[in-house]
Amino acid sequence: MDLVYTQAQQTFRTEVRKWLTAHVPSGRLPSFDTAEGFEAHRQWERTLAKGNWGMVTWPTEFGGRGCNLIEWLIFEEEYYRAGAPLRVNQNGIFLLGPTLMEYGTPEQKARFIPAMASGDEIWAQGWSEPNAGSDMAAIRCRADRDGDEFVINGQKIWSTRAVYADWVFGLFRTDPDSSRHHGLSKLLVPLNSEGVTVRPIPQLNGLPGFAEIFFDDVRVPAFNLLGGEGEGWRIAMATAGFERGLMLRSPARFQQACKRLVQLYRENGSDVINPQIESAVVRCYMDAEAYALSTYQTASKLCSGGTIGAEASCNKIFWSEMDLLIHETAMDLLGARAEIEPQTAAEFAELGAWLDGFMFAQSGPIYAGTNEIQRNIIAERVLGMPRK
Amino acid sequence: MNFTFTQDQLDFQDAIASMLRSEVTADAVRGRWATTAGVDERFLSQVHELGLNSMLVPEALGGLGLGVTDFILLAEACGEVALPEPVVESVMVSTPLLVDILDQGLGNADIQKVVDGVLAGDLRVSLGHAINPCINYADSADWFLVSEGDGIYLVPKEAISLKIRKSVDPSRRLFSVSFDPRDHVRVADGDVGARLQRSTLNRGALANAAQLVGLSKGMLDQSVRYTTDREQFGRAIGANQAVKHLLADVAVQVEYAKPVVYRAAYTVGVSPNRADFAVSHAKSAAARAALMASRHCTQVHGAMGYTWECDLQIWTKRAWALAREWGDEGFHNNRIHEWLLRKDALLGPEFTFGRGSITDLEKAS
């Protein structure tokens, strides 16, 4: 155990900080769930890509820097410290990208990864269906093979970023006689294809952060099949999934929020005796740091050739409930001012960020597998409790 | 940056944990309850032969010269079986204080004799600290390290008077002690004494934090077994989501307490005096996990969980005690709160490790 950054890691941090200081746009960008904000965020992705900072863990041939996970954590710490914009292409770079690198053919990698890295193609995800939410194996949306094409019919729902995105990836039933997790395949579909209808769904904040997608005889080339036909479930559940889970919410995001929370507390609460708020602020700070420590531990294990342990199954519950507590505490500190939507730029930067974060935190325990499903997984697969 | 244990450290933990599981069964613990002293002398000599007593003593003083991160997993393993004997306290808290005193050229004529006796397995030292009202297993100690004001005193058992205070946990043997703080038994005073008391508090809180993580794991294991075996409505009660979720919640808390405890062990190893933040975080997180484990694990045992017969009490009662000894959650949260409000507090994601090293970076950039 050696909890000191090496000289090389310190140098890397300095380099990241220097670049971010010079390039991060000043002020918060408008939400990427508006047309204007989406383009502003796409522009930021292009800026990142030009500096080769888009995905530091990717190999250099794909515009990355071949960084290991510790360096990735350092990058993220600096990224959130600099107040850089959220990643509009996170479905692509964090979820699809690693899968493409593992299962894609050289031709598929060449076709999709550079455009993803450059921000030219932003991805939406298409897992859930009206009758396949927590029970994802109940997917019915069909993709029938027709020569060197697939013909897609059916519906996806809760497709994040689908309103403005260029492409969607998801699981489709390619074997009509199959059931459950058999006969599913992973397909990549351009959202401007003929027969695709995207119906925006306004989220709690009124903005269309997700959508329903209707597929009506949508034809995609077989080239867009990722992995083998019928192997979709296995690919979706693959071990790489753990690493993606690790990267989905980097600890720095919450640590930076806690730093702001402590500042808010110093400005608004620390002179008033309110033991509940005091205790919540302390709890948030500790939990964010615990999440960082756990992630460093996992990253170290992976870097030294080990495998991920039980902590991977626990992380979604931990960060999503921590995120709620952070933002609930901020709302408590703001008191009756908390409900007021921002008008001025200054309010947008500070109050607006807390209110948006609070609203978004409500979704954390729901998306990417509800926390109830996560608790079942921990009980059954980590603790070994009986399924029935 | 490498936040992993070495294979040697993991192997040693495995070996000690399996020894503990076979030696310190629930029946064996109940056997100790029936005795006056409450300790198993044969077991204690086994511990000595394994070299645990000298693990953290520098080689120059005749010890093995290992560090806190070498021992922390063993402390966890002791907690996992709810070991009654105060082995962890002795290895992690009282012996390091003796070493500090000796190292800094403090102490009196007795100190070397006491350290040698501990290393030889002939002497036992109990430790008192102002934050705790009582001393555990004071009746089997030969020497006492006790404090009064900023002073630290090394006192032979003949000069100490003990009064039994029965603990809710039958595995603990508490005593309140009184002694005459005379000059000739004082080994440290003033700033030095205060500093040593502060490192002792940090070591004590860390020792409990590690044991609390182990206790939580022990409670969780029993509860998984019980809810898998016990049937109602024609199926295992553990198949119910309401039961699963109670235990999953504990698993999450334990999983996230562990790295916090390991970071504290590393920090105490580097400088026990400057480990307040890391230790308080560890104690708070481990106490929270263990108290939740006690509550939820009692609940899933149903009425059995409220009986004397059910072995779970061996773990829950220890958790109740250790969660509050060496500073409860409130005490440790307050230390963190104080730090968060300091003007020079280094806040933010870049300061998870080595708070302070970033200042060099600022200069460089």
Interface residues (C-beta under 8 A of the other chain):
Chain A: M1 D2 L3 V4 Y5 T6 Q9 Q10 R13 T14 R17 K18 I70 E76 E77 E78 Y80 R81 P251 A252 Q255 Q256 C258 K259 V262 Y265 R266 S270 E278 S279 V281 V282 R283 Y285 M286 D287 E289 A290 Y291 A292 L293 S294 Y296 Q297 A299 S300 K301 C303 S304 G306 A310 E311 C314 I317 F318 E372 Q374 R375 N376 I378 A379 E380 V382 L383 G384 M385 P386 R387 K388
Chain B: M1 N2 F3 T4 F5 T6 T69 L220 V224 T227 T228 R235 A236 G238 A239 Q241 V243 K244 H245 L247 A248 D249 A251 V252 E255 Y256 A257 K258 P259 V260 Y262 R263 Y266 T267 H281 S284 A285 N333 I336 H337 L340 L341 A345 L347 G348 P349 E350 T352 F353 G354 S357 D360 L361 A364 S365
